[in-house]
Amino acid sequence: MAQKVKLSTIAESLGLSTATISLALRDSPLVASDTREKIKDQARALGYIYNRRAASLRTSRSGIIGVVFHDVMNPFYGEILKAIESELDRSRQTFILSNHYDSVEKQRTFLETLLQLGSDGVIMSPAIGTPTEDLKLAEENGMPAILVARSMDGVDMPTFRGDDSYGISLATNHLISLGHRTIAMVGGTDQTSTGRDRYQGYVNALRKAGIEVDPNLRIPGARSKQGGFEAAVNFLSLPQKPTAAVCWNDLVAIGLMNGVSRAGFVPGKDISVTGYDDLEEASISTPSLTTVSNGQAEVGRLAARALLDRLAGSHEPDGIHLIKPEMRIRQSTGPCIPRQ
C-alpha cells in the first residue's frame, strides 16, 4: 500500500540520503530545484504520500492556513481569495476555507477547528459582532490572525482593506461634477467598518460641495444584485426624485440599474449609478458600470504575504493598512437631467 513506502525506499532508489529526500519533499531550498522535482516524481511513481500531520509534529508547523470570509460566492471576496491562494501556492501552503455568513458562532467553530488542526495562521474578514476575545484566543494559542476587508475596534493586528471613505467620496464627487445634487446612497450597513466608512465618505463629499445631507436619501440594507433590484422601488418612490445613486457595491448597482430599467428609465442617461469594487462584471454590464476599484487583489496578496512573513519570523506592523482606491468612469453616469 502507498502508506508503507518509506523515505528510505525513495532514497535507495535514487542513491540519495533520507535527509535529502525529506528536505526535498518539504520544498527546502537546501535541495536544488531540479533534484527536488526528480525526488517528487520518484515519490509519486512509488506511491509515497507525504504525511503533513506527522511532519508537523516534527517541525511544529502544519503548512495549513485558515481563510474565513462572509461569503466567497460574493465576487469581491472571490477576488481576494484568488490573490491569497496565488500567494500561498508560491510558499507551498495549503488553505482551508469557510464562509461565516456573519454568524459569530459558525466563525468561532471554524477557528476552534483550526486550532485543533494546528493551523499555522488565519486570514479573516470578521463576522459582524465578533468579540475581540475570539481573535485573542487564536493569537494566544499560537495562531496569528490577519484581517481583510473589515477592521475591528479594540483589535490591533494587521488589517488590509481599501480606503472606503475616500473611495466613496471619489464616486460622489464624480456625480457632483456632472451636476447632480440629489444623490441617494443605496445599500450597506452600519454594522461593519466598511458600511460606516462608505457612508461617511458620501456625507463628507456632499458637505464639502455645500450640499445638504438628507438622511432620507439613504436606502440601507442591500448588498446583492437582488437587493439592489428590490431597492429600485424605494429609490424611484422617493419624493426628492434623486437623479443619481451611489451604491454600496457593484452587485447592488447592477441590480438597481436592472430595476430602474424595468421601470422605464435609462441608466446613465435618466439616472446615473455608481458601483464599488470594480468586479469583472462591472465592465461588461449594460450599460458598463462607473465604479471604484478597491484593490481586492492587492488586499489578498498583502494579507497572505504578511502572514507568511510573520510565520518566517518577521512582523508586519499592526494596525490598518489602507489600499488607495481608483475611479473607473464608464457609461452608467452622465450629466444631470431633472426627473419629471
Secondary structure as GFF3:
##gff-version 3
##sequence-region A 1 340
A	DSSP	three_ten_helix	2	4	.	.	.	ID=ss1
A	DSSP	alpha_helix	7	14	.	.	.	ID=ss2
A	DSSP	alpha_helix	18	25	.	.	.	ID=ss3
A	DSSP	alpha_helix	33	46	.	.	.	ID=ss4
A	DSSP	alpha_helix	52	59	.	.	.	ID=ss5
A	DSSP	beta_strand	64	69	.	.	.	ID=ss6
A	DSSP	alpha_helix	75	90	.	.	.	ID=ss7
A	DSSP	beta_strand	94	99	.	.	.	ID=ss8
A	DSSP	alpha_helix	104	117	.	.	.	ID=ss9
A	DSSP	beta_strand	121	124	.	.	.	ID=ss10
A	DSSP	alpha_helix	132	140	.	.	.	ID=ss11
A	DSSP	beta_strand	145	148	.	.	.	ID=ss12
A	DSSP	beta_strand	159	162	.	.	.	ID=ss13
A	DSSP	alpha_helix	164	177	.	.	.	ID=ss14
A	DSSP	beta_strand	183	186	.	.	.	ID=ss15
A	DSSP	alpha_helix	193	208	.	.	.	ID=ss16
A	DSSP	three_ten_helix	215	217	.	.	.	ID=ss17
A	DSSP	beta_strand	218	219	.	.	.	ID=ss18
A	DSSP	alpha_helix	225	237	.	.	.	ID=ss19
A	DSSP	beta_strand	244	247	.	.	.	ID=ss20
A	DSSP	alpha_helix	250	262	.	.	.	ID=ss21
A	DSSP	beta_strand	272	274	.	.	.	ID=ss22
A	DSSP	three_ten_helix	280	284	.	.	.	ID=ss23
A	DSSP	beta_strand	291	293	.	.	.	ID=ss24
A	DSSP	alpha_helix	296	311	.	.	.	ID=ss25
A	DSSP	beta_strand	320	323	.	.	.	ID=ss26
A	DSSP	beta_strand	326	328	.	.	.	ID=ss27
###
